[in-house]
């Protein structure tokens, strides 16, 4: 329905928008290889299988506008299979005729279930078989099936909660179960023997098809086998390491000795070939998929760190394709879902910070995935790695740059708290060093911020809490400086009563350059939405807390807002993808951004997040506004000079 509505809306708008209005701004994107809905790289691929002819299949837990199994040929989108919320994403395999992928918790034949493996016909995409692999049918927040592989007429699947690997015929007939503690990724060798990864234990278990043990392979210290691929032409086993080395270990299965590696040791955290955190060819993060085709090309699925137990719906897709000489052929990237990249004012909006990633460039084909700012080995308790966090990951970024010292606030789609990180480039490169929840860092009386939050351009924190201290006031913690290691320091809290005219407060924005405070009310009791009233206080700190400029929002369902310079930008949910630009001096609606480049850029269908817009006024007078596009798993970039 979303696709139908979006197509209808685009058709209507193309016939009604005046050309002169369209020409007032440009529309581009970052964080996805392709910018249109039909061609976009799918969201958060968590596993990959490559057919002999080079067709890539990935499984994802969620892609809003595409099937859960994405298909790529020769570096471009070639369609998808299955519903967008159907696969678990944890594993996928195939043969000449079929694909197999675990099903996520959901309704199957009228009953909610989990622990199933679905079989799909490759030629048609039809799901023609379901196998109940695990007895755990109710798990919602963990992978039940953690590995899957085929060999000839055999299919094997890891039942993780059952501590077993189950072996079937490819027609679904069960053969036997093999007891294995903590089973993960699976591969068959050329003789049909099973190789089963135990990621936490750093080991491989080997069995024949009769269930007899062929021994344990203990890997080098620190290696965490997250993905397996057996190359029948060489009898080499490729092991994707999610441990600190973050590279592929290649073993000869005739001796089970390591013969080589693929990728730079340390991956994106290596400092000998780049800056810590810097991504790039052979600088991998966790390796979730490995494949090779008959032409000798190699494919690596490397997900950036950041996300919950399922790597978050926003964990990202990053596929590298190499030729037979190991030269990079292309990359496929989808690095955004329910997230935003904040333009860094200190770079004149040429660098963008999400809650976990850094991008650079002007957009479209001229953008680059620069770095992943999470180091899971140095900072394993980083809130951005939480496996119990109830949201979809802390991928929304807010950035302040004060004298070259950057503060990052990472948050969720509809958050009630904000993780604070800082940078120390001389020591940690691009890695954002975690400081904790802002409520803890600043000693707030409540752990819930539901009446508005802002990190202003001078590093000041503004918040109004849902209870206790600061629940009836607007509180402000001024940034007083930075410690020698870059840790931000805030002074004593200042506070002002919430103006009664705003009613139930829902959002706060402060522009220190002009001493302007912007408040918005909420709609009814829904603290995640904006109401119809926005109040603009020019000279707030100077004493004006009673005489606001009032902007009445007349479009339906305002959801997100941001401000820079002399403009407030407002986005809407469940309606249109429009971004309205309101003049902060006059209160007038001066422009509406819809899409100036519809043939090349898909802007989504709304703004379904509280902080899904960010903005900066550049030195040349141009406004840069970024918008979360969870439909096309990208970040839309508007550029406008009034």
Secondary structure in CASP SS format (residue, H / E / C, confidence):
PFRMAT SS
TARGET T0000
AUTHOR 0000-0000-0000
METHOD secondary structure of the structure
MODEL  1
X C 1.00
X H 1.00
X H 1.00
X H 1.00
X H 1.00
X H 1.00
X H 1.00
X H 1.00
X H 1.00
X H 1.00
X H 1.00
X H 1.00
X H 1.00
X H 1.00
X H 1.00
X H 1.00
X C 1.00
X C 1.00
X H 1.00
X H 1.00
X H 1.00
X H 1.00
X C 1.00
X C 1.00
X E 1.00
X E 1.00
X E 1.00
X E 1.00
X E 1.00
X E 1.00
X C 1.00
X E 1.00
X C 1.00
X C 1.00
X C 1.00
X C 1.00
X C 1.00
X C 1.00
X C 1.00
X C 1.00
X C 1.00
X C 1.00
X C 1.00
X C 1.00
X E 1.00
X E 1.00
X E 1.00
X E 1.00
X E 1.00
X E 1.00
X C 1.00
X C 1.00
X C 1.00
X C 1.00
X C 1.00
X E 1.00
X E 1.00
X E 1.00
X E 1.00
X E 1.00
X C 1.00
X C 1.00
X C 1.00
X C 1.00
X C 1.00
X C 1.00
X C 1.00
X C 1.00
X E 1.00
X E 1.00
X E 1.00
X E 1.00
X E 1.00
X C 1.00
X C 1.00
X E 1.00
X E 1.00
X E 1.00
X E 1.00
X E 1.00
X E 1.00
X C 1.00
X C 1.00
X C 1.00
X C 1.00
X C 1.00
X E 1.00
X E 1.00
X E 1.00
X E 1.00
X E 1.00
X E 1.00
X E 1.00
X E 1.00
X C 1.00
X C 1.00
X C 1.00
X E 1.00
X E 1.00
X E 1.00
X E 1.00
X E 1.00
X E 1.00
X C 1.00
X C 1.00
X E 1.00
X E 1.00
X E 1.00
X C 1.00
X C 1.00
X E 1.00
X E 1.00
X E 1.00
X C 1.00
X C 1.00
X E 1.00
X E 1.00
X E 1.00
X E 1.00
X E 1.00
X E 1.00
X C 1.00
X C 1.00
X C 1.00
X C 1.00
X C 1.00
X E 1.00
X E 1.00
X E 1.00
X E 1.00
X E 1.00
X E 1.00
X C 1.00
X C 1.00
X C 1.00
X C 1.00
X C 1.00
X C 1.00
X C 1.00
X C 1.00
X C 1.00
X C 1.00
X C 1.00
X C 1.00
X E 1.00
X E 1.00
X E 1.00
X E 1.00
X E 1.00
X E 1.00
X E 1.00
X C 1.00
X C 1.00
X E 1.00
X E 1.00
X E 1.00
X E 1.00
X E 1.00
X E 1.00
X C 1.00
X C 1.00
X C 1.00
X C 1.00
X E 1.00
X E 1.00
X E 1.00
X E 1.00
X E 1.00
X E 1.00
X C 1.00
X C 1.00
X C 1.00
X C 1.00
X E 1.00
X E 1.00
X E 1.00
X E 1.00
X E 1.00
X E 1.00
X C 1.00
X C 1.00
X C 1.00
X C 1.00
X C 1.00
X C 1.00
X E 1.00
X E 1.00
X E 1.00
X C 1.00
X C 1.00
X C 1.00
X C 1.00
X C 1.00
X E 1.00
X E 1.00
X E 1.00
X E 1.00
X E 1.00
X C 1.00
X C 1.00
X C 1.00
X C 1.00
X E 1.00
X E 1.00
X E 1.00
X E 1.00
X E 1.00
X C 1.00
X C 1.00
X C 1.00
X C 1.00
X C 1.00
X E 1.00
X E 1.00
X E 1.00
X E 1.00
X E 1.00
X E 1.00
X C 1.00
X C 1.00
X C 1.00
X C 1.00
X C 1.00
X C 1.00
X E 1.00
X E 1.00
X E 1.00
X E 1.00
X E 1.00
X E 1.00
X E 1.00
X C 1.00
X C 1.00
X C 1.00
X C 1.00
X E 1.00
X E 1.00
X E 1.00
X E 1.00
X E 1.00
X E 1.00
X C 1.00
X C 1.00
X C 1.00
X C 1.00
X C 1.00
X C 1.00
X E 1.00
X E 1.00
X E 1.00
X E 1.00
X E 1.00
X C 1.00
X C 1.00
X C 1.00
X C 1.00
X E 1.00
X E 1.00
X E 1.00
X E 1.00
X E 1.00
X E 1.00
X C 1.00
X C 1.00
X C 1.00
X C 1.00
X H 1.00
X H 1.00
X H 1.00
X C 1.00
X C 1.00
X C 1.00
X C 1.00
X C 1.00
X C 1.00
X C 1.00
X C 1.00
X E 1.00
X C 1.00
X E 1.00
X C 1.00
X C 1.00
X E 1.00
X C 1.00
X C 1.00
X E 1.00
X E 1.00
X E 1.00
X E 1.00
X E 1.00
X E 1.00
X E 1.00
X C 1.00
X C 1.00
X C 1.00
X C 1.00
X C 1.00
X E 1.00
X E 1.00
X E 1.00
X E 1.00
X E 1.00
X E 1.00
X C 1.00
X C 1.00
X C 1.00
X C 1.00
X C 1.00
X C 1.00
X C 1.00
X C 1.00
X C 1.00
X C 1.00
X C 1.00
X C 1.00
X C 1.00
X E 1.00
X E 1.00
X E 1.00
X E 1.00
X E 1.00
X E 1.00
X C 1.00
X C 1.00
X C 1.00
X C 1.00
X C 1.00
X E 1.00
X E 1.00
X E 1.00
X E 1.00
X E 1.00
X E 1.00
X E 1.00
X C 1.00
X C 1.00
X C 1.00
X C 1.00
X C 1.00
X E 1.00
X C 1.00
X E 1.00
X E 1.00
X C 1.00
X H 1.00
X H 1.00
X H 1.00
X C 1.00
X C 1.00
X C 1.00
X E 1.00
X E 1.00
X E 1.00
X C 1.00
X C 1.00
X C 1.00
X E 1.00
X E 1.00
X E 1.00
X E 1.00
X E 1.00
X E 1.00
X E 1.00
X C 1.00
X C 1.00
X E 1.00
X E 1.00
X E 1.00
X E 1.00
X E 1.00
X E 1.00
X E 1.00
X C 1.00
X C 1.00
X C 1.00
X C 1.00
X C 1.00
X C 1.00
X C 1.00
X C 1.00
X C 1.00
X C 1.00
X H 1.00
X H 1.00
X H 1.00
X C 1.00
X C 1.00
X C 1.00
X C 1.00
X C 1.00
X C 1.00
X C 1.00
X C 1.00
X C 1.00
X C 1.00
X E 1.00
X E 1.00
X E 1.00
X E 1.00
X E 1.00
X E 1.00
X E 1.00
X C 1.00
X C 1.00
X E 1.00
X E 1.00
X E 1.00
X E 1.00
X E 1.00
X E 1.00
X E 1.00
X C 1.00
X C 1.00
X C 1.00
X C 1.00
X C 1.00
X C 1.00
X C 1.00
X E 1.00
X E 1.00
X E 1.00
X E 1.00
X E 1.00
X C 1.00
X H 1.00
X H 1.00
X H 1.00
X H 1.00
X C 1.00
X C 1.00
X C 1.00
X E 1.00
X E 1.00
X E 1.00
X E 1.00
X E 1.00
X E 1.00
X H 1.00
X H 1.00
X H 1.00
X H 1.00
X C 1.00
X C 1.00
X C 1.00
X C 1.00
X C 1.00
X C 1.00
X C 1.00
X C 1.00
X C 1.00
X C 1.00
X C 1.00
X E 1.00
X E 1.00
X E 1.00
X C 1.00
X C 1.00
X C 1.00
X C 1.00
X C 1.00
X E 1.00
X E 1.00
X E 1.00
X C 1.00
X C 1.00
X C 1.00
X C 1.00
X C 1.00
X C 1.00
X C 1.00
X C 1.00
X C 1.00
X E 1.00
X E 1.00
X E 1.00
X E 1.00
X E 1.00
X E 1.00
X E 1.00
X E 1.00
X E 1.00
X E 1.00
X C 1.00
X C 1.00
X C 1.00
X C 1.00
X C 1.00
X E 1.00
X E 1.00
X E 1.00
X E 1.00
X E 1.00
X E 1.00
X E 1.00
X E 1.00
X E 1.00
X E 1.00
X C 1.00
X C 1.00
X H 1.00
X H 1.00
X H 1.00
X C 1.00
X C 1.00
X E 1.00
X E 1.00
X E 1.00
X E 1.00
X E 1.00
X E 1.00
X E 1.00
X C 1.00
X C 1.00
X C 1.00
X C 1.00
X E 1.00
X E 1.00
X E 1.00
X E 1.00
X E 1.00
X E 1.00
X C 1.00
X E 1.00
X C 1.00
X C 1.00
X E 1.00
X C 1.00
X C 1.00
X C 1.00
X C 1.00
X C 1.00
X C 1.00
X E 1.00
X E 1.00
X E 1.00
X E 1.00
X E 1.00
X E 1.00
X C 1.00
X C 1.00
X C 1.00
X C 1.00
X C 1.00
X C 1.00
X C 1.00
X C 1.00
X C 1.00
X C 1.00
X E 1.00
X E 1.00
X E 1.00
X E 1.00
X C 1.00
X C 1.00
X C 1.00
X C 1.00
X C 1.00
X E 1.00
X E 1.00
X E 1.00
X E 1.00
X E 1.00
X E 1.00
X E 1.00
X C 1.00
X C 1.00
X E 1.00
X E 1.00
X E 1.00
X E 1.00
X E 1.00
X E 1.00
X C 1.00
X C 1.00
X C 1.00
X C 1.00
X C 1.00
X C 1.00
X E 1.00
X E 1.00
X E 1.00
X E 1.00
X E 1.00
X C 1.00
X C 1.00
X C 1.00
X C 1.00
X C 1.00
X E 1.00
X E 1.00
X E 1.00
X E 1.00
X E 1.00
X C 1.00
X C 1.00
X C 1.00
X C 1.00
X C 1.00
X C 1.00
X C 1.00
X C 1.00
X C 1.00
X C 1.00
X C 1.00
X C 1.00
X C 1.00
X C 1.00
X C 1.00
X C 1.00
X C 1.00
X C 1.00
X C 1.00
X E 1.00
X E 1.00
X E 1.00
X E 1.00
X E 1.00
X C 1.00
X C 1.00
X C 1.00
X C 1.00
X C 1.00
X E 1.00
X E 1.00
X E 1.00
X E 1.00
X E 1.00
X E 1.00
X E 1.00
X C 1.00
X C 1.00
X C 1.00
X C 1.00
X E 1.00
X E 1.00
X E 1.00
X E 1.00
X E 1.00
X E 1.00
X E 1.00
X C 1.00
X C 1.00
END
